[in-house]
Amino acid sequence: MTRLRVFPATRPLKGRVEVPSDKSISHRALIMSALASGRSRLQRFSYGEDNVKTLGALRALGVPIEDSGSGVLLVDGVGLDGFHEPSCDIDCGNSGTTMRLLCGVLSAQTFHTRMVGDDSLSGRPMKRVAEPLGLRGALIRGQHHPTKAGDITAPLDVGPLSPGKRLTELEYHLPIASAQVKSALLLSGLFASGPTVISEPLLSRDHTERMLLSIGVPLVTAGTSVRLDPPSHPKALHAFDIELPGDLSAAAFPLVAAALVEGSAVTTINTGTNPSRTGLVDAFKALGVMCIVAPRGSVLNEPLAELMVKYQALRGGLVAGEMATRAIDEIPILCALAARASGVTEITDVAELRVKESDRLATMATVLRSFGVECEERPDGLRIEGRTDRPLQAAHVESHGDHRIAMTAAILGLVADGPTIIDDTDCIATSFPRFVETLRELGAQLEVES
């Protein structure tokens, strides 16, 4: 186990950096290239632990994947009828995306699969995906959730469907907007006997819809609804080449560091700016961050841009509703902005954060208080009173095994009055393996300790 020691910034942070490829897009590109017919080429694969778990799962299901070791994957798709029964349990590690998306694919197979995860994943709710899949004939069994009566969690036993049986058509309204559940249902729809129609109260990320459309799947979107008709034959999905876009959620950390450290200017290149993900940019505006977005084309219907943030005084604001939904993964690092903004910032409508790698609302409230920031924890958000008249107080905090908490604490440490220590930082590799090196390139001082 490692810990991170972060020293207060003594000079502005400057530079142009490339962030890891988008985790959400990488999961989907791996799965869809496996289901396609022919060889797909995935470039800029970042080897974050979550994506590596999806890669391993597909190999266990019989998909040939060549890995250059330098971020280039060649995936020989097996089509919709080419998966094989794995010889052992599929280990999803800490990746809820791996487990939930593969539920959609594996629920249509005529063999049984058991999916397992680490302690954190084994405490996350899975009824939200198992129940609607069950409505179309899938068989998914889990363990009784330790704290949520009536819910289930990993390990999950999925399938088998009886030989000759197919999943049925489905029309379903998601009670809570969720890209993972929506994607699992759409992926299951590739194998179904009729259409899949999904609606949600707010539009969650639409990476799955964009990618399915780009490889030839009959799909129509209208507002917060999507309809998918099953392909005409098992080899209907086209192979593709993609240079994976940079992850906006990862870009948030160096960009927020620039917003906090006086005199700084940081640019992230090749960054994905899917509109369903840019709640972060809107939240930047709400909190007074100067952020310039320069479009740089697109790949597989995913827009790209360079994002530049320069330091300037921040102000408190409101992050709520549709904006908060589109920035759900960035809420922890937005808390760091709020900690240095004048006045009060209110973050609401994000109760979903209580069932992530940690209870991110409770954990962030604890972290902020450790840095001397006044914070009120609410059922669906936080009320944060910015501390702008003096540096934050140096802190010693615990990541709780949550990569976004660990990285947010590191950014807060740059504007503290002494060295900050963050325990249990191995989890950062989940999404940003070169986090420390990237901040060092910009001029920050961090030490990794065993």
N, C-alpha and C positions, 0 to 999 in steps of 0.2 A: 504494500500500500504506500502511496506517495502523498506528500502534502506540498502545498505551494506557498512560497513566501513572496509577497508583493511589496515593493518599495514605492513610496510616494514619488510621483513624476516630478523631476527637477528641470525638465525642459519640454517644449511642445512635442507632440507626436506628429510625425510627418511621413508621408509616403503613399505609394500605390501598391495594393496587395491583392492577391487572388485568394479567395476563400474556398473551402471545400465544396465539392459538388452538392447540389441540393439533395438532401436525404429523401424527401418525399418523392421526387422525380426519379431518383436512382432505384428505390424500391420498385416503382411501377415499371421502369424501363427493364429491369431484370426479369420481372414476372411476365411482362408482355413479350419480350424477346424469346422467353422460353416457350410461350404459347404460339409464337409465330411459326411460319414455314420458311426455312432457310436460315442463313447466317446473318446475325446482327452484330454490329460493332459499337461498343460503348466506350467512349473516351472520357478521360478526366474522372474516372472512378476514384473515390477518395479514401477507401478502406476504413471508413468509420465503422465501429463495431456493429451498429445496427444493420447497415447495408451488407456487411460481411456475413451476418446471420442469414439474410435472405439468399445470398449467393450460395452458402452452404446448404440451405434447405433445398434449393433447386437442384443442386448436384445430387443430393440424397434421393431426389425424385427421378433421377435418371437423365438430367439435362446435361449434355456435354458443354463445358465452359472452359475456354483457354484464357489464362490470366498471364499477361506479360510481366506482372509484378511492378509495373510502372504506370498503372492506371488505364490500361487498354484491355478490355474484355471482348472475346469473340464467343458469342452464344449461338449454338446450333439448335434452333427451335425445334421442338418435337410436335408442334401442333396441339390442338385441343384434345387429342386422343392418345398422346404419347407419354404421359407420366407413368412411372412404375412405382409399385409399393416400396416404401423405404425399408431398409433392413434394420433400422433402429429408430428410436424416438428422434423427432426433429427438434433441435435445440434453438429456440428463438432468443435466448439470452435475455436482454433487457428491452427487446424491441416489440412493443405492442403493435406497430405497423406490420411487421413480419407476420405475427400471429393472426391478426384480424384479417389482413388481405388474403393470406393463404387459406383461411377458413372458407372464403368464397370460392376458391379454386378446388380445394380438397373435398368440399361438401358434395361435389358433383362426380367424385371418383367411385369406382366399384371396389376399391380396397380401403382398408382401415389405416388411419394415420394418427399417431399420438404426438401432440406438440407440448413441449415443456418450456419453462422459462426460469429465470433467476428469482430470488425472493421478492424483488420489487414487482416483476411482471406477474408473479403468482398471487399478488394481492390486488390486481386490477380487474375491474368488472368486465365480464365477457358475455353476459346475457344480452347486452345491447346488440351484439352481432349474431349470437346463436339463435335468438328468438325469431327475428325476421327471416333468417335462413331456414329455420324450421317450418315457417309458414309455406315455404315452397318445396318441402319434402326432405330437407337435409336432416341428418342425424348428427347432433353435436352434444356431447356430454362433458361436463366439467365437475370440479370440486365445489362443495358448498363454500360460498364466500365467507371469510371469517367474521366480517363486521356488517355486511349488507344482506339482510335476510331476503331469501328468494333469488339472490343473484348467484352466479357461478364464476369461477376463475380457473386459471391453468393449474395443473395439466388438463389439456382438452383432448378428448377422443373424438375424431371426426370420421364419419362414414362407417361402413360402406353403403352406397346405394345398391339396391338389388340389380343384378345383371338385366339389361334391357330397359331399366327405368331411367327417366330423366327428371331433373328438377322442373317444377311447374312454373307457369307465368306468375308474376308478382306485381301488385300495386301496393306501395307502402309509403306512409308519411313518417319521417323520422321525428320523434318528439324533441330531440336536441340535434342541432346541426353538427354533423360529424363526417369529415372526409373519409375516415377509416371505415366506418360502417357503410357509408354510401359506396365506397370503392369495392368493398367485399360483396355487396349485393350486385353491383354492376358486373364484376368479374364472374360471379355465379351465373349471371344472366347469359354469358357466352355459351353456357352448356344447356340452357333451359329449352323447354318445348314451346315457349311463347314469350311475349315481350316482358321487359322489366321496366316499371315506371316508378320513379322515386321522387319524392318531394321533401323539402326540409324548410324549417321556419326562416332560416337565413342561409345565404349561399356560403357553403364551406368550400375549401380548396377544390379546384376543378382540374387538377393535373390528370386524373384518370380519364375524364371525359375528353380532354384535349388530345391525349395520347391515343385513345381508342379511335377517335375520329381520324387521326393522321395515319393510322395503319389499316384503315378500310372497314371499320365496324359500323354498321348502321345505327346511328345515334343522333338524337335531336334534343336540344336543350331549349328551355323557355323559362326565363327568370330563375326561380329556385327549383325547377322541376327538370327531370331528364328522363328520356325514354330510350331504351336500348332494345333492338330486335336481334335475336341470335343470328350469328353468321350462317351462311347457306351450307357450308361444309367445314370439316375440322381443320383444313389447311388454308382457310380464308384470310387469316391475319398475315399482313406483309411483314417481312423482315425489314430492318431499318438501321441506319447509322445515326448516332447522336453524340455530340460533344456536350456532356452534361453541364447544365448551367450552374453557376455558383449559388450557394444557398443563402437566401436573404436573411434567414434566421441566424446563420453564422456571421454574415456581414454586419449584423446589428451590433456585435460586440466591439470590433475596432471602430465602427462609426460612432457609437455612444462614447467610447473612450475619447475620441476627438472632441465631442461635444462637451465633455467634462473638464479636460485638461487645457488650461488657458493657452491660447496661441496656436492650437493644433489645427491641422488640415489633413484629412485622410480620405483616400479614394479606394473603393473596391471595384475590381474589373470583372467582366463576364458574369454579372450577377443577374439571377432570374428575377423578373419583376411581374410575374403573373398577377393580374388585378385582384384575384381572390386571396392573394398573399400580402398585398401592399397596405394593409392596415397599419403596418409599422411606419410607412412614410406619412400617412395621415396623422398618426399619433405624434410623429416628430413635429409636424406643423402645429398641432394642438399645444405642444409644450415649448414652442419657440425655437426649435432646432433649425438651423440653416442647412437644408439638404438639397443638392442639385442632382437631378436624375437626367442622364444623357442617354437616350435610346441607342442601342447597338444591334438592331436586327432581331431575329428570332430563330428558334430551332424546334421542330416538331410542335408548332403552334405555341411555344413558350417564349415570350418576349424577354430580351436581354437588355442590360443597361450598365453604365458606370454610375456609381453613386458617390458623391463627395459631400462630406460634412465638415464645416468649419466651426470653431469654437465661437460661441456668443452666449450672452446671459440667457438663462432659461426661465420660463414662467410656468406656474401650475396650471392645470387644465383638467378636462374630463376625457377619459377613455372608456367608451361604453358602446353597447349595442353592436351594430354591424361592424364598426371599426374594431372593436375588441375581438369579435369573432375572427376577423381577418388578421389579427395580430396575436392570436392565442398563444403561440409558442414564444413570442417576444415579450410577453407581459413581465417576466422577471427582470429583463434588462431595461425595460421601460421604467421599472421601479427605481433603477439606479439614476435615471434622468430625473425622476420625481424627487429623489433625495437631494438634488442640487438645484431644484427649481424654486423660485420665490413663490411663496404662498402655498396653497393646498392643491394636491392632485387627487382626484377620485377615480378609481378604476372599478368598474362594475360589470355585471353580466358575464363573469368568467368563473362561475362555480365549477365548470369542467376541469379547472386546474387542480381541484382537490383529488383527482384520480389520475394524475400523471405519475412520473417516476417517483415523486414525493407529493405530499399535499403542498403544492407550490404557494398557496396563499398563506398557510400557517408558517411554512419554512421561510418565505421571504419576509414576513413580518418579524420573525426572530432575527434574521440576518440584518435587516434595517435597524432594529433596536440595538443590535451589537455595535453598529457604527454610529450610534448616538442620534438616530433619526426617529422622530416621533411617528408612530404608525398605529392605526386602528384596523384590526382585522374584522371584516364583515362576512356574512354567509356567502356572498357572491363577489367579493372584491376586497379592496383595501382603500383606506384614506391615509394619505402620506403628507406630512408637513415638511416642506423642504428646509434644508439647513444650508444657508448660503453665506452667513456672516463669518464663518471660520471653517477650517478643514473638518472632515469627518474624524471621528476618533478611531484610532487603529483597533482592529478587532481580531479575534481568534474564533473562527467559525467552522462549522461542520457542513459538508456538502449534502449529507444524507443520501449519498450515492446518485445525486441528480446533477447531470452535466451542466444544465442551464443555471442552476443555483451556484455551482462552483465558479463558472465563468463570470457570472454577475458579481459575485463577491470579489473576484480578482479585479474587475473594472472599478468597483467602489474603492478598493485598496489604493488605486492610483491617486486618489484625492483625499487620503487620510493623513493624519499627523505623525504617522510612524509606520513601521512594517506591519503588514497584515498577514496572518497565517490562515490558510484554508486546509482543513484536513480532508482526506479521502478524495483525492482529485484524479484517480485513475479513470473515473467515469467520464472525464472530458473527452477521452478518445472515442466515446460513443458517437459524437457528431463533429468534433473539430480536433483531429489528431495533432495538427501543427499550431494549436492555439498559442502556446508559449512562444514558439519561434516567430509567429506572426507579430505578436505584440513587441517582441524584441527588435524585429526589423523596423518597427515604427519608432523605436527609441525608449520603450519601457524597460524597467529592470525587474526581472522575476527570477526566482531560484526554485528549482525542483529538488525536494528533499525526500529521502527514503524514510 
